[in-house]
């Protein structure tokens, strides 16, 4: 199979309509789904494929599951109905089973968000069981990084190291102060994807549900940064217990760390770090 890496970013243009928008500008959930889709297409492109269709060394069908996703420098509230915006995507392999991608969201000549993603190829070791998801052994992927993408490779390494440091810091937090616990049963029609896996963007929506139940604020805070770390998945019908701990921060900012546990066995399947800004403070700074 011929292989090549992306020589230039993949660029797509959009006009903000109801599918892309929410009550506070561009929908974070839509953005995650779109960047996830572009990540998958970019992997295929980097491997010389017209469409993404991958199998492991034994011929089993595999999917790219995210292990780490981060949204930074977010100003999604600045995108309004009918605004034109673009997403520029770059992607490269990191080892034999992982891929890193960068997605730059631009509107009116200004960056509105940077989305970074790290995925690993996985497959089910037991048919029909999302709890049996394991890393796939790949045999034919291109792993070299040309000198033209050295900067992107450095960004990928920094992204991986940042995630490790963030998780190590969170493991030292033992206080139960400001801890809120909620439960949610994901909906098969809305929270699972076409591979029958709990979709990675659903983890973000579950944390926002927990935040809303905890704070009950009439004006939602505005996203500035979100980091999602994924450890596992669950089957349709299982539930998720979210433990949200509010972190200390400057006045006008909302920061919290969430652990998501599988209801059936209590295993932690994800943790999410969130930083937002109050709508009131954002308006005051913009004035």
TACORTA-V80996 format. One record per residue. RES is the residue in one small letter. SS is DSSP state (H for helix, E for strand, C for the rest). PSI is psi as a letter, one per 20 degrees, with the letter a starting at -180 (NA if undefined). D_FIRST is the distance of its C-alpha to the first C-alpha in Angstrom with 1 decimal. Layout:
BEGIN
RES_SS_PSI_D_FIRST, RES_SS_PSI_D_FIRST
END
This chain:
BEGIN
x_C_p_0.0, x_C_q_3.8, x_C_q_6.3, x_C_q_10.0, x_C_r_13.3, x_C_o_16.0, x_C_h_18.0, x_C_q_20.9, x_C_q_22.2, x_E_p_21.7, x_E_p_25.2, x_E_q_27.0, x_E_q_30.7, x_E_q_33.1, x_E_p_36.7, x_C_o_38.4, x_C_a_39.8, x_C_h_41.0, x_C_h_37.5, x_C_i_36.7, x_E_q_40.2, x_E_a_42.5, x_C_i_46.1, x_C_l_45.2, x_E_b_42.7, x_E_p_39.0, x_C_p_38.0, x_H_h_36.3, x_H_g_35.0, x_H_g_33.4, x_H_g_32.0, x_H_g_30.3, x_H_g_28.8, x_H_g_27.6, x_H_h_26.1, x_H_g_24.5, x_H_g_22.9, x_H_h_21.8, x_H_g_20.3, x_H_g_18.2, x_H_h_17.0, x_H_h_16.5, x_H_g_14.2, x_H_g_11.9, x_H_g_12.4, x_H_h_11.7, x_C_j_8.2, x_C_k_7.6, x_C_q_8.9, x_C_h_12.1, x_C_q_13.8, x_C_o_13.7, x_C_o_12.9, x_E_q_12.1, x_E_q_13.1, x_C_a_14.3, x_C_h_14.1, x_C_j_16.6, x_C_j_15.1, x_C_q_17.6, x_E_p_17.1, x_E_r_17.4, x_E_q_18.8, x_E_o_19.3, x_E_p_23.0, x_E_p_24.9, x_E_h_26.7, x_E_p_28.4, x_E_p_29.3, x_E_p_31.9, x_E_p_33.7, x_E_q_35.8, x_C_k_38.3, x_C_p_38.6, x_C_l_41.0, x_H_h_40.0, x_H_i_43.6, x_H_i_43.6, x_C_p_41.4, x_C_r_43.7, x_C_p_43.6, x_C_i_42.2, x_C_q_40.9, x_E_p_37.8, x_E_r_35.2, x_E_q_31.6, x_E_p_28.8, x_E_p_26.5, x_E_p_23.3, x_E_q_21.3, x_E_q_18.8, x_E_q_17.0, x_E_q_15.9, x_E_n_18.9, x_C_a_17.9, x_C_i_15.3, x_C_i_16.7, x_E_q_18.6, x_E_q_18.2, x_E_q_21.1, x_E_q_22.1, x_E_p_25.2, x_E_o_26.8, x_E_p_29.9, x_E_p_32.4, x_E_p_34.6, x_E_p_37.7, x_C_k_40.4, x_C_j_38.8, x_E_q_39.0, x_E_p_36.6, x_E_i_37.4, x_E_q_35.0, x_E_p_32.1, x_E_p_29.8, x_E_q_27.6, x_E_q_25.3, x_E_p_23.7, x_E_r_21.6, x_E_q_20.3, x_E_p_18.2, x_E_r_20.8, x_E_r_21.7, x_E_p_25.0, x_C_i_26.3, x_C_p_29.0, x_C_p_28.5, x_C_i_30.2, x_C_o_31.2, x_H_i_30.2, x_H_i_32.2, x_H_j_29.7, x_E_p_26.8, x_E_q_25.1, x_E_p_22.2, x_C_q_19.1, x_C_o_17.4, x_C_q_13.7, x_C_i_11.5, x_C_j_8.0, x_C_q_9.2, x_C_p_9.7, x_C_i_13.5, x_C_q_14.8, x_C_o_17.3, x_C_q_18.2, x_H_h_22.0, x_H_i_22.1, x_H_k_21.5, x_H_h_24.0, x_H_g_26.5, x_H_h_24.2, x_H_h_23.2, x_H_h_27.0, x_H_h_27.7, x_H_g_25.2, x_H_g_27.0, x_H_h_30.4, x_H_g_29.5, x_H_g_28.7, x_H_h_31.9, x_H_g_33.9, x_H_g_33.0, x_H_g_34.0, x_H_h_37.3, x_H_g_38.0, x_H_h_37.6, x_H_g_39.8, x_H_h_42.5, x_H_h_42.5, x_C_i_43.0, x_C_i_46.3, x_C_o_47.8, x_C_i_50.1, x_C_q_52.7, x_C_j_53.1, x_C_q_54.8, x_C_l_53.6, x_E_p_51.5, x_E_p_50.8, x_E_p_49.3, x_E_r_48.1, x_E_q_46.3, x_E_p_44.0, x_C_o_42.4, x_C_q_39.1, x_C_p_39.1, x_C_h_36.4, x_C_h_36.6, x_C_h_36.2, x_C_i_34.9, x_E_q_32.0, x_C_a_28.6, x_C_i_26.7, x_C_j_25.2, x_C_k_28.9, x_C_q_28.7, x_E_o_31.4, x_C_q_29.9, x_H_h_29.9, x_H_h_32.1, x_H_h_34.7, x_H_g_35.4, x_H_g_36.6, x_H_h_38.7, x_H_h_40.3, x_H_g_41.3, x_H_h_42.8, x_H_g_44.7, x_H_g_46.1, x_H_g_47.0, x_H_h_48.8, x_H_h_50.8, x_H_g_51.7, x_H_h_52.8, x_C_l_53.9, x_C_p_53.9, x_C_h_54.8, x_C_o_52.6, x_C_q_49.1, x_C_q_48.0, x_E_p_45.3, x_E_p_42.0, x_E_h_41.4, x_E_q_38.8, x_E_p_37.1, x_E_p_34.9, x_E_p_33.4, x_E_p_32.4, x_E_p_30.9, x_C_h_31.5, x_C_a_31.2, x_C_a_31.6, x_C_r_34.1, x_C_q_34.7, x_C_p_36.4, x_C_i_40.1, x_C_r_40.0, x_C_r_41.7, x_E_p_41.2, x_E_p_44.0, x_E_p_43.7, x_E_o_45.8, x_E_p_46.3, x_E_p_48.1, x_E_p_49.4, x_E_q_49.1, x_C_q_51.7, x_C_r_51.1, x_C_q_53.0, x_C_p_55.2, x_C_i_53.4, x_E_q_50.1, x_E_o_48.7, x_E_p_46.4, x_E_r_45.5, x_E_p_43.2, x_E_p_42.3, x_E_p_41.2, x_E_o_39.8, x_E_q_40.6, x_E_p_39.6, x_C_h_42.8, x_C_h_42.3, x_C_j_42.1, x_C_j_42.7, x_C_p_39.3, x_E_p_38.3, x_E_i_35.1, x_E_q_35.2, x_E_q_37.3, x_E_p_37.8, x_E_p_39.5, x_E_p_41.1, x_E_p_43.2, x_E_r_45.0, x_E_p_47.9, x_C_q_50.9, x_H_h_51.2, x_H_g_54.7, x_H_h_53.8, x_H_g_50.9, x_H_g_53.5, x_H_h_56.0, x_H_h_53.5, x_H_h_52.5, x_C_NA_56.2
END
